[in-house]
């Protein structure tokens, strides 16, 4: 099996027969990915037509180590380390990096390569592809940015914000949980929250919550919560279910709002009336 390529005919021998090579060339050139082949040492000797169309470069400019010039400067060192590790170990190659287009713009690609071995298990070639994932990558980055902003917003709220699964198990509290004592994080990724509730309110609270989880009704209740200093303050807890297409709760979004001052004022007015 031999490998050769040049700028004029862009030819490569995959299987040793002209007919088979022509079919493989046709297949490689019809793929939407950038396709490349190297020898066992990682020398790039073949690129498909898509590579030249994308980069606007010639074979002479990108053969061997020339492809590194197309990589984003911020990705070059990492790409070299990952590629060199695969060459040394024979492990499958996979990496995300940016390639420069002929217009000078960079786009994200998922690079993958597998080794071709001979009958003795020795690597003789590497066959690789680069798949354009730019839109997905940009969308993911934007979602992560939005999540960061959302987390900041939620953690700046004066309420204790929480989320629960369809079965009622709480799996999220915002940072305001640090103002309270009695909640514990479990190994299964959920929280025990019963320790926050005043003992005199616990049975009523768990009963109302269980009924709402069973029926999907809106959750609303007043109870006392234990603060970090050991005192209890009255809170108004509310939660709404996020429903699936069949109207069944998929998860719950809830808040606990401190209403202690309002409860105290209400109590004082009641006493004054009496």
C-alpha positions in Angstrom: 0.0 0.0 0.0 1.5 3.3 -1.0 0.5 7.0 -0.4 1.3 9.8 -2.7 -0.3 13.2 -3.4 0.5 16.3 -5.4 -1.1 19.5 -6.2 -1.9 18.7 -9.8 -3.7 15.3 -9.5 -4.4 15.1 -5.7 -4.0 11.3 -5.9 -3.6 8.8 -3.2 -3.3 5.0 -3.2 -5.6 3.5 -0.7 -5.9 -0.1 -1.9 -3.3 -0.6 -4.6 -5.7 -0.8 -7.6 -6.5 2.1 -9.8 -10.2 1.4 -9.9 -10.6 1.1 -6.2 -8.5 4.2 -5.6 -10.7 6.2 -8.0 -13.8 5.1 -6.1 -12.3 6.0 -2.8 -11.2 9.4 -4.1 -14.7 10.0 -5.4 -16.2 9.1 -2.0 -13.7 11.3 -0.1 -14.4 14.2 -2.4 -18.2 13.8 -2.0 -18.1 14.0 1.8 -19.0 17.3 3.5 -16.0 16.8 5.9 -12.4 17.7 5.4 -10.7 14.3 4.8 -7.0 13.7 5.3 -4.6 10.8 5.4 -1.1 10.6 7.1 1.6 7.9 7.3 2.4 6.2 10.5 4.6 9.1 11.6 1.8 11.6 11.1 3.0 13.1 7.9 0.0 14.5 6.0 0.1 13.3 2.4 -3.5 13.6 1.3 -6.4 16.0 1.6 -9.8 15.8 -0.2 -11.2 18.5 -2.4 -13.1 20.0 0.5 -9.9 20.8 2.3 -8.6 22.9 -0.6 -11.9 24.6 -1.1 -12.1 25.5 2.6 -8.5 26.7 3.2 -7.8 28.1 -0.3 -4.3 26.7 0.0 -2.4 24.2 -2.2 -1.0 20.8 -1.4 2.5 22.2 -1.2 1.4 24.7 1.4 -0.3 22.2 3.7 1.5 18.9 3.2 3.5 17.4 6.1 3.3 19.9 9.0 1.9 22.7 6.8 -1.6 22.1 8.1 -0.6 23.7 11.4 -0.6 27.1 9.8 -4.3 26.8 9.3 -5.0 26.1 12.9 -6.0 29.0 15.2 -2.9 30.1 17.2 -4.8 29.4 20.4 -5.3 25.8 19.5 -2.0 24.8 17.9 -0.2 23.7 21.1 -3.1 21.6 22.3 -3.7 20.1 18.9 0.0 19.1 18.7 0.0 17.5 22.1 -3.2 15.5 21.4 -2.0 14.4 17.9 1.4 13.4 19.2 -0.2 11.4 22.0 -2.2 9.4 19.5 0.9 8.8 17.3 2.8 7.5 20.3 0.1 5.3 21.7 -2.1 4.4 18.7 -5.1 5.7 20.6 -8.0 7.1 18.5 -7.6 10.8 17.8 -10.4 13.3 18.7 -10.2 17.0 19.3 -12.1 20.3 18.8 -10.2 23.1 17.2 -10.5 26.1 14.9 -9.4 26.2 11.2 -8.9 29.3 9.2 -11.1 29.7 6.1 -9.9 31.2 2.8 -11.7 34.4 3.8 -9.6 34.6 7.0 -12.4 33.6 9.4 -12.1 30.8 11.8 -14.6 28.0 12.3 -14.8 25.2 14.9 -14.2 21.6 13.7 -14.4 18.2 15.4 -11.2 16.3 14.3 -11.2 12.6 14.4 -8.8 9.9 13.1 -8.4 6.2 13.3 -5.2 4.1 12.6 -5.0 1.5 9.8 -2.9 -1.5 11.0 -1.1 -4.2 9.0 -1.4 -7.9 9.7 1.2 -7.6 12.5 -0.8 -4.9 14.2 1.6 -2.1 13.2 0.1 1.3 12.2 0.7 2.1 8.6 -1.6 5.0 8.1 -4.1 7.3 9.8 -7.4 8.2 8.2 -9.0 11.4 9.6 -11.9 13.8 9.1 -12.7 17.3 10.3 -16.4 18.0 10.8 -17.7 21.5 10.9 -19.4 22.1 14.3 -19.1 25.9 14.4 -22.9 26.6 14.8 -23.2 23.9 17.5 -20.1 25.2 19.3 -21.3 28.9 19.2 -24.7 27.9 20.4 -23.2 25.9 23.3 -21.1 28.8 24.3 -24.1 31.2 24.2 -26.1 28.7 26.3 -23.3 28.5 28.8 -23.1 32.3 28.9 -26.8 32.5 29.4 -26.7 29.9 32.2 -23.9 31.9 33.9 -26.1 35.0 33.7 -29.1 33.1 34.9 -27.2 31.7 37.9 -26.1 35.2 38.8 -29.6 36.4 38.6 -31.0 33.5 40.7 -28.3 33.8 43.3 -28.9 37.5 43.7 -32.6 37.0 44.5 -33.6 37.6 48.2 -35.6 34.3 48.1 -34.4 30.8 48.6 -34.9 29.3 45.1 -35.2 25.5 44.6 -35.9 22.9 42.0 -37.3 19.4 42.5 -37.8 16.3 40.3 -41.2 14.9 39.4 -41.1 12.7 42.4 -40.6 15.7 44.7 -36.9 15.1 45.5 -35.1 18.5 45.7 -31.9 18.6 43.6 -31.1 22.4 43.6 -30.9 25.3 46.0 -29.5 28.7 45.0 -26.7 30.2 47.1 -29.1 31.5 49.6 -29.2 28.1 51.2 -26.1 29.2 53.2 -28.5 31.5 55.2 -30.2 28.3 56.6 -29.2 25.3 58.5 -30.6 21.7 58.3 -30.3 20.9 54.6 -27.9 18.2 53.6 -26.5 17.3 50.2 -26.7 13.5 49.5 -24.5 11.3 47.3 -27.3 10.7 44.9 -27.4 14.4 44.0 -30.5 15.4 46.0 -31.0 17.4 49.2 -32.7 16.5 52.4 -34.6 19.7 53.5 -36.7 18.4 56.3 -34.1 19.6 58.9 -34.8 23.2 58.0 -38.4 23.1 58.8 -39.6 23.8 62.4 -40.6 20.4 64.0 -44.1 21.7 64.7 -44.6 22.5 61.0 -42.9 19.5 59.5 -45.8 17.0 59.3 -48.1 19.5 57.8 -45.4 20.6 55.3 -44.5 17.2 54.1 -48.2 16.2 53.8 -49.0 19.2 51.6 -45.9 18.7 49.5 -46.7 15.0 48.9 -50.2 15.8 47.9 -49.1 18.4 45.4 -46.5 16.0 43.9 -49.2 13.4 43.6 -51.8 15.7 42.0 -49.7 18.3 40.2 -51.5 21.1 42.0 -49.7 24.4 42.8 -47.8 24.3 46.1 -48.3 27.1 48.6 -47.7 26.9 52.4 -46.4 29.0 55.3 -43.9 27.5 57.7 -41.0 28.3 59.9 -37.4 27.7 58.6 -34.3 27.4 60.7 -31.8 30.2 60.0 -28.0 29.9 60.3 -28.1 31.5 63.7 -30.5 28.9 65.0 -33.6 31.0 65.1 -36.7 30.3 63.1 -38.4 32.7 60.7 -41.7 32.4 58.9 -41.6 31.8 55.2 -44.1 31.5 52.3 -43.2 28.6 50.1 -44.6 28.4 46.6 -43.9 26.0 43.7 -45.2 25.4 40.2 -44.8 22.3 38.1 -43.3 22.2 34.6 -45.6 19.9 32.8 -45.0 17.5 29.9 -47.4 17.2 26.8 -49.7 14.9 28.8 -50.0 17.5 31.6 -47.8 15.5 34.1 -45.2 17.3 36.2 -41.7 16.9 34.9 -40.1 19.0 37.5 -40.9 21.7 40.1 -39.7 25.3 40.4 -40.1 26.8 43.9 -39.2 29.7 46.2 -39.3 30.4 49.9 -39.9 34.0 50.8 -39.2 35.4 54.3 -42.5 36.8 55.6 -41.5 36.8 59.3 -42.1 40.6 59.7 -45.5 40.3 58.1 -46.5 37.4 60.3 -45.3 39.4 63.4 -47.3 42.4 62.3 -50.3 40.2 61.7 -50.0 38.7 65.2 -49.6 42.1 66.8 -52.7 43.4 65.1 -54.7 40.4 66.2 -53.6 40.8 69.8 -54.5 44.5 69.7 -58.0 43.7 68.4 -58.5 41.2 71.1 
